[in-house]
Amino acid sequence: MCGLNTIQIWKCLYVDELLRLNLKTEEWVYVIEKVIGYFRGSLRIRISGFSPERFLNACMHRNIYIWNIQPVQDFYEMNISISDFRMLKPILKKTGVRAVIIKRYGFPFFLFQHRKRKVLFGGAVCAAGFIYLMSLFIWEIDITGNRRYTDEALEEFLADYKIRPGILISSVDCTDIATLLRKSHDRIIWVSVSVDGSTLNVRVRENEDSGDEGTDYAVMQQDGNDLVAERSGIIESMIVRKGIPLVKKGDTVEKGQILVSGAVPVVGDDGETTGYQYQKADADIRARTILEYEDTENVQYPEKIYYDFQQAEPYLQIGNLYLNSGKSDKISDQAEIYTLEKNFSFGEHFSIPVRIGSRIGRYYYIEQKKHTGKGLQKILSMNYQHFTETLGKKGVEIISNDVKIYTGAFAPRLSDSLQLLLI
């Protein structure tokens, strides 16, 4: 009728699957009729007699709904609902037709068939109650979009504010959580927090343009309003938006010297300073400076050699209860431990606090090896290239450099004196 098979109909009992099917209007009607029909129950009957046509006409006249009519030898088979079947007695008597039930469908017959299995229904009721109870809590925190801050660090931060698996969904304020993360982490510029089922979704976006310490030339003075020089250099240009500039283009400044003051003088009618208004200084300052770079690499380096065997320890975790065999206590320090874990869930967003998994220890021993001369130069050159590429991403312009590689018996090194334009 609508191109849906039985498996798809049953999947429609789950909201997620229903939405994924993208049903048309007539298919929605068909699905709803199927689901309602299952819970109301229906019968497959066989009619026989002198005039089955009169029987069918009488059913139509009394608005008795029958479907899936099929002729079988001298009989007719058809489906009818339980309530309509109870209305057939006068029609059967009048038309002289005999009706026999050959099959029963639906939830009422399932209940009747298992009416003596009290433990089964008791367990179903308890399971439904358990699932409902679990749906009232957050059991998983899903964090995405973070690079500099690890999942563990953000989860520990949220746990300090009592935001952890096991809290009531009704106590979760998504707006407050988003504001808390933004205010407490300078590199996070955007946060979205939502609750899907029993999962707390935290989506963050970090400021990728924020440089490492030492790549900004002018920095805000600690507990103050002034911009000070991060290192010694020569001012190339200045664009001041707030504050009073204390240096100009071409001036040589020292580390820690105030470049832009946040103390704006208030001048009276007589031309004398009567006080100061304090504000956060703001300016774009470009300066020429020298940055020393040095990288050392040891000739000898440790390498892990793995054994052929591994040790696995299965475990079961229910909430905060952790059950295992105790084998992990015997795993040596010289072993890499990784975990394979399965979380029990209903659908995509509703999980329960039950996990099974295995902790696997992969054993190794350390063997000291030596770099070759070309290998060391390659490592030092790659580290230096990564360093200069990082500076470029931060908006730092390299004017000149003087790379030197010193070879030695134990610790060769690469050094450079870079002349930079910092902003």
C-alpha positions, 0 to 999 in steps of 0.5 A: 500500500505505502511501500513500508514493510513490517520491520519498518512499521515496528521501527516507527515505535521509536521516534528517531526511526520515525523521523529518519523514514521521512514519511508522506501523509498517507504513509503516516496514516498507514503507520498509525493505523497499523500501530493502533490496530495491533494494540486493539487486536484483530482476527482472521476469519473464514466464512462459508455458507450458501450466500457469502455475498449477502454477508459482505453486503450486510457488513458494508451496510452496518459499517463493519470494516473488513479487509484483506479478503481472499477466496480460498476454494469454497470459502472466503478469508478476511480480517476483522477487528475484535469489536466488529466481530462481536457485531456479526451474530445477527448478520450470520443468523440472517444470511445463513453463513458460518464464521470460524476464527483461524488466527488471532493478532495483536496485543490483547491476545499476547496478554491472554496467552501469557496471563499466567506468567506474572513474573514476566509482566512484573519484570516488564513493569519494573523494567519500564519503571527503571527506564523511566527513572534512569531517564530523569538523570544525566548519564553521559557528558559529550564534549566536542570541538575542544583541542587545547582543553582535553575532555578530562580537564573540562569534565573535572572543571564541570565536576567542581560545580557539581555537573557530573553524570548522575545529576537530575536533568531538571537541575541542569541550566544549559545557559549557566553552564555555557556562561561558566565555561566561557568566563573560566577558559580564555581560549573558548570563544563559543559554547553551546550546551543542550540535553538530548535524552540522558546525554549532556552535549557540550559544543565548544569553539576555541580561539585558534588565533590565540598565540602562545606566551611570548608571541604578543609584543604588548600585553596588559599589565597584571592587575592594571590598565597599562600596555607594557612591552613583553620584550625589548625592541624598536617600535615600528608602528602604533595605532592607539584606540584607548589610553595615552601613548608614552612612546612613538614610532622609532623609539627603543623600548625595554622589557616591562616598559609602559607603552600605552597608559590607561590613566587619562588625565582630566584637565581643568579650565586653567589647563592643570591636571585635576585627576585621572580617569582609568580605563583599559588601554587598547592599541595595535603595536608592531615592534622589531625585536630579537627572539633567541631559539635553541633546540637540543636533541640527545644522540641516544634515545629510548625505544619501546620494543613490544612483546608478543603477548598482552594481558586483558582484564574484563570489568563491569561498571554500574554507576560508581561501582566498579567490578573487575577480576583484580588482574590490573593490579598485577600489570607491570609499570612497563606496559601500555594500558588501553580500554575497550568499553561498551555503554548500554543505551536505548537509541542514540541519546538515552544511555544508562549507567552500565558499562562493560569493557576490558583493560588491555595491557601491552608489555614492552621493554626499553632499548637504547638506540642512537640517532645517525648524524643525518637523522639528528639534523632532520629532527632538529630541522623539522622542529625548527620548521614547525616553530617558524610555521607556528610563528607565522600562524600567529601573525609574526613576520620573520625579517631575518634569521641565522640558523646554526647547527652544532654537532657534538658527541652527546647532544647536538643542538640547533640555535637561531637568532630571529629578527621579528616583527611582533604585534 
